[in-house]
């Protein structure tokens, strides 16, 4: 027979923290889709990201697990967010697709990624440009 962990023990604290963290996670998801909607974006974009992260977690378990170890992407979280969107956010005829700021930032990130991939693995000597 297993006994409950005494109050204040690491095991009891971990359980309490995870419960608290799950509530925070749900609230963050709930507010996040509302912020997307208020800014003119399709809140279902959050669902798309959740599904991509869930798929990535299945394909490469270690990659996503490190990032979301206490807040895993799972079907229940996705379903709850879908239900909240349907319940509180009426569909709009149009949504913002992107902005010039988004496009500029995306290009900068892609350029950084390209430069990173182009760099050799071994250390290299750089000469000062004057």
C-alpha positions in Angstrom: 0.0 0.0 0.0 1.4 3.4 -1.0 1.2 6.3 1.5 0.7 9.9 0.5 3.9 12.0 0.7 4.1 14.1 3.9 3.3 17.8 3.4 6.4 19.8 2.5 8.3 16.8 1.1 9.8 17.1 -2.4 7.3 14.7 -3.8 4.3 16.6 -2.3 5.8 20.0 -3.5 6.2 18.6 -7.0 2.6 17.4 -7.2 1.3 20.8 -5.9 3.5 22.7 -8.4 2.4 20.6 -11.3 -1.3 21.2 -10.4 -0.6 24.9 -10.1 1.4 24.9 -13.3 -1.4 23.2 -15.2 -3.8 25.8 -14.1 -1.4 28.5 -15.3 -1.0 26.7 -18.6 -4.7 26.6 -19.2 -5.1 30.2 -18.3 -2.2 31.1 -20.6 -3.8 29.2 -23.5 -7.2 30.8 -22.8 -5.7 34.3 -22.7 -3.4 33.7 -25.6 -6.2 32.9 -28.1 -8.1 35.9 -26.9 -5.1 38.1 -27.5 -4.6 36.7 -31.0 -8.3 37.3 -31.7 -8.2 40.9 -30.3 -5.2 41.7 -32.4 -7.1 40.5 -35.5 -5.4 37.1 -36.0 -7.1 33.8 -36.4 -7.0 32.2 -32.9 -7.0 28.8 -34.6 -3.4 29.6 -35.4 -2.6 28.6 -31.8 -4.2 25.2 -32.5 -2.0 24.8 -35.6 1.1 25.5 -33.6 0.0 23.1 -30.8 -0.5 20.4 -33.4 2.9 21.0 -35.0 4.6 20.8 -31.6 2.7 17.6 -30.7 3.7 16.1 -34.1 7.3 17.2 -33.5 7.3 15.6 -30.0 6.2 12.3 -31.6 8.9 12.4 -34.2 11.7 13.7 -32.0 10.7 13.1 -28.4 13.8 14.7 -26.8 13.6 17.9 -28.7 10.2 19.2 -27.6 10.3 17.4 -24.3 13.2 19.6 -23.1 11.3 22.7 -24.0 7.9 21.7 -22.7 8.8 19.2 -20.0 6.3 20.6 -17.5 3.7 21.6 -20.2 3.5 18.9 -22.8 1.5 19.4 -26.0 -1.3 16.8 -25.9 -4.6 16.1 -27.4 -6.5 17.2 -24.3 -4.8 20.6 -24.3 -5.5 21.1 -28.0 -9.1 19.9 -27.7 -9.8 22.2 -24.7 -8.4 25.2 -26.6 -10.5 24.4 -29.7 -13.6 24.2 -27.5 -12.8 27.6 -25.8 -12.3 29.2 -29.2 -15.7 27.9 -30.4 -17.4 28.9 -27.2 -16.1 32.5 -26.7 -14.8 33.8 -30.0 -17.2 34.3 -33.0 -15.6 33.6 -36.4 -14.7 36.7 -38.4 -14.8 37.2 -42.1 -11.2 38.2 -42.3 -8.1 37.9 -40.1 -4.7 39.5 -40.3 -2.3 37.2 -42.2 0.9 39.1 -41.5 2.3 42.6 -41.2 5.4 44.3 -42.5 7.0 44.0 -39.0 6.3 40.3 -39.1 7.7 39.9 -42.6 10.8 41.9 -41.7 11.5 39.8 -38.5 10.9 36.6 -40.3 13.4 37.5 -43.0 16.0 38.5 -40.3 15.5 35.1 -38.6 15.8 33.2 -41.8 19.0 35.1 -42.7 20.4 34.3 -39.2 19.6 30.7 -39.7 21.2 30.6 -43.1 24.4 32.2 -41.8 24.5 29.8 -38.9 24.2 26.8 -41.3 26.9 28.2 -43.6 29.5 28.5 -40.8 32.0 25.7 -40.7 32.1 23.5 -37.6 35.8 24.0 -37.0 37.1 27.3 -35.5 38.2 29.8 -38.0 40.5 32.8 -37.9 38.9 36.1 -38.7 40.8 39.2 -39.8 39.8 42.6 -38.6 38.2 44.6 -41.3 39.5 48.2 -41.4 
